[in-house]
Amino acid sequence: MDSKNSPHVIFVPTPIGNLGDITLRAIETLRKADLIACEDTRHSLRLLNHLEISRPLISLHDHNEQHRIPELITRIKGGEKIAIISDAGTPCLSDPGHRFLKACRDQNVEFTVLPGPSAITTALVASGFPPHPFSFHGFLHVKKGKRGKQLQAALDSAETTLFFESPHRLPSTLTILKELAPDTPICVARELTKTFETLHHGTSTELDAYFSERKVKGEIVLLIPPHSDR
């Protein structure tokens, strides 16, 4: 970031659980940024305090991203270097940042994206399901009917399919899967890289029974293998 020709916007992945997973390049970028735009300033402050980094913060989330863009573009064109982070993982992947990145591209503002942690690729590799082709669809729909259609499409797919799911909806989602395809093998990845990381493999019927008897906590990735791999 010292070069005058270096991009003034850097999208920086942050750990999805284990703080030791942040890269040296990410730390250097955050230390040298004039401003850090983050999904939740309170959440990101904990990470920055851990790294002993003190930089100005500004919120950039789904509800204000569109309104923030003109301000951020103006600051960038004024010479400021801005780092973009989300609460966890890589910005833009089911996290804020995409609209801002598109605005940078449309207005010929140079940017770069650092490699780093992502629950998507971590879960895909850990599941043991075929890694290519695969598709990621973000969070499953909150409405049961639409969720069922998403799951049926995944069951019919020739790709390994990944979804994020909230812990309180997971039991309902597994019940839907059981009703659609009781013998389909699936994987539920929970709390990846954290102390209580777990990977649960089994049929939709088996995992529906398992999670129906337990209070589910943490961040969830649901994986369904391609129909040819069942």
C-alpha positions in Angstrom: 0.0 0.0 0.0 3.0 2.3 0.0 3.2 2.6 -3.7 1.6 5.6 -5.3 0.3 3.3 -8.0 -1.3 0.8 -5.6 -5.1 0.5 -5.5 -6.8 2.8 -3.0 -9.5 0.2 -2.3 -8.6 -3.2 -0.8 -11.1 -5.9 0.0 -9.7 -7.7 3.0 -10.8 -11.2 4.2 -10.9 -11.7 8.0 -11.0 -14.9 10.1 -14.2 -16.9 10.1 -13.5 -18.0 13.7 -9.8 -18.6 14.5 -8.0 -15.2 14.7 -4.8 -16.9 13.8 -6.0 -17.4 10.3 -5.6 -13.7 9.3 -2.8 -13.2 6.8 0.3 -11.0 7.1 -0.8 -9.1 4.1 -4.2 -8.5 5.6 -2.7 -7.1 8.8 -0.3 -4.9 6.8 -3.2 -3.5 4.7 -5.4 -2.8 7.8 -2.5 -1.0 9.6 -1.8 1.3 6.6 -5.4 2.0 5.6 -6.7 5.6 6.1 -10.2 4.2 6.8 -11.6 0.8 7.4 -15.2 0.2 6.2 -16.7 -2.7 8.1 -20.0 -4.5 8.4 -20.3 -3.9 12.2 -17.9 -1.5 13.8 -18.3 -3.0 17.2 -17.5 -6.5 15.9 -14.6 -5.4 13.8 -13.2 -3.4 16.7 -12.6 -6.6 18.7 -10.4 -8.0 15.8 -8.5 -4.7 15.4 -7.9 -4.5 19.1 -6.6 -8.0 19.1 -4.2 -7.0 16.3 -3.3 -3.8 18.1 -4.5 -1.7 15.1 -6.1 1.6 15.6 -7.7 3.1 12.5 -10.8 5.1 11.8 -13.9 2.9 11.2 -17.0 3.5 9.2 -20.0 1.1 8.9 -20.8 -0.5 5.5 -23.6 -3.0 5.6 -26.6 -4.2 3.6 -28.8 -1.4 4.8 -26.5 1.6 4.1 -24.1 0.4 1.4 -25.9 2.2 -1.5 -25.9 5.4 0.5 -22.3 5.1 1.6 -20.9 4.7 -2.0 -20.7 8.4 -3.0 -19.0 9.3 0.2 -16.5 6.5 -0.1 -15.8 7.2 -3.7 -15.2 10.9 -2.9 -12.7 10.0 -0.1 -10.9 7.6 -2.4 -10.6 10.2 -5.2 -9.3 12.6 -2.5 -6.4 10.2 -2.0 -7.5 8.0 1.0 -6.8 4.3 1.1 -9.8 2.3 2.2 -9.9 -1.3 3.4 -13.2 -3.2 3.2 -13.9 -6.0 5.7 -17.0 -8.0 6.7 -17.7 -9.5 10.1 -16.0 -12.8 9.0 -14.6 -14.2 5.8 -14.4 -12.6 2.4 -16.4 -9.4 1.7 -19.0 -9.7 -1.1 -19.6 -13.4 -0.5 -23.0 -13.4 1.2 -21.6 -10.2 2.9 -21.7 -6.5 2.1 -19.3 -5.0 -0.5 -20.5 -6.2 -3.9 -22.4 -2.9 -4.7 -19.4 -0.9 -3.6 -17.0 -3.0 -5.7 -19.3 -2.6 -8.7 -19.3 1.2 -8.2 -15.5 1.2 -8.1 -15.4 -0.7 -11.3 -18.0 1.5 -13.0 -16.1 4.6 -12.0 -12.7 3.3 -12.9 -11.5 3.3 -9.3 -8.7 0.8 -8.9 -9.3 -2.0 -6.3 -7.8 -5.3 -5.3 -9.1 -8.3 -3.4 -6.9 -10.2 -1.0 -7.1 -14.0 -0.7 -8.1 -15.4 2.6 -10.5 -17.2 4.9 -13.9 -18.3 3.6 -16.4 -20.7 5.1 -17.5 -21.7 1.6 -14.2 -23.2 0.5 -13.4 -24.5 3.9 -16.7 -26.4 4.2 -16.4 -27.7 0.6 -13.0 -29.3 1.1 -13.8 -30.6 4.6 -17.1 -32.2 3.4 -15.3 -34.7 1.1 -18.0 -34.1 -1.6 -16.8 -33.5 -5.2 -15.2 -30.1 -5.2 -15.9 -29.2 -8.8 -18.3 -28.2 -10.1 -19.9 -26.6 -7.1 -22.3 -23.8 -6.5 -22.9 -21.5 -3.5 -26.4 -19.9 -2.9 -26.0 -17.9 0.2 -28.6 -18.2 3.0 -31.6 -20.4 2.4 -34.9 -18.5 2.1 -36.7 -17.8 5.4 -40.0 -18.9 3.9 -40.5 -22.7 4.0 -42.0 -23.0 0.6 -39.2 -21.2 -1.2 -36.7 -23.0 0.9 -38.2 -26.3 -0.3 -37.8 -25.2 -3.9 -34.2 -24.3 -3.3 -33.4 -27.6 -1.7 -35.2 -29.6 -4.5 -33.1 -27.7 -7.1 -30.0 -28.7 -5.2 -31.1 -32.3 -5.1 -31.5 -32.3 -8.8 -28.2 -30.6 -9.5 -25.1 -32.0 -11.1 -23.0 -29.9 -8.7 -22.1 -30.0 -5.0 -24.4 -27.3 -3.6 -23.7 -25.1 -0.5 -26.0 -23.0 1.5 -25.6 -20.9 4.7 -28.4 -21.6 7.2 -29.3 -20.1 10.5 -29.1 -22.4 13.5 -32.7 -21.8 14.5 -34.0 -22.8 11.0 -31.7 -25.8 10.5 -34.0 -28.4 12.1 -36.9 -27.3 9.9 -34.6 -27.3 6.8 -33.4 -30.9 7.6 -37.0 -32.0 8.0 -37.8 -30.6 4.5 -34.8 -32.4 3.1 -35.9 -35.7 4.8 -39.3 -35.3 3.2 -37.9 -34.6 -0.3 -35.1 -37.2 -0.3 -34.8 -39.3 2.9 -31.7 -41.3 1.9 -29.7 -38.5 0.4 -26.2 -38.0 2.0 -25.6 -34.5 3.3 -23.1 -32.7 5.4 -23.7 -30.0 8.1 -20.5 -28.0 8.9 -20.8 -26.0 12.1 -18.5 -23.4 13.7 -15.7 -23.9 11.2 -12.2 -23.1 12.5 -13.6 -22.5 16.0 -13.0 -24.5 19.2 -16.2 -26.5 18.8 -16.0 -27.1 15.0 -18.0 -30.1 13.9 -18.8 -31.8 10.6 -21.8 -34.1 10.6 -22.3 -36.6 7.8 -25.3 -38.8 7.3 -28.5 -39.1 5.4 -31.1 -36.3 5.6 -33.2 -38.6 7.8 -30.3 -39.3 10.2 -29.3 -35.7 10.5 -32.9 -34.6 10.9 -33.2 -37.0 13.8 -29.8 -35.9 15.3 -30.5 -32.1 15.2 -34.1 -32.4 16.2 -32.9 -33.5 19.7 -30.4 -30.8 20.2 -30.2 -27.0 20.5 -28.3 -25.9 17.5 -25.8 -23.0 17.9 -23.2 -21.4 15.8 -22.7 -20.7 12.1 -23.9 -23.4 9.7 -23.0 -24.5 6.2 -25.2 -27.1 4.6 -23.8 -29.2 1.7 -25.6 -31.5 -0.7 -23.6 -33.6 -3.1 -24.4 -33.9 -6.8 -27.1 -36.4 -7.7 -24.4 -38.6 -9.5 -22.5 -39.0 -6.2 -25.3 -40.5 -4.1 
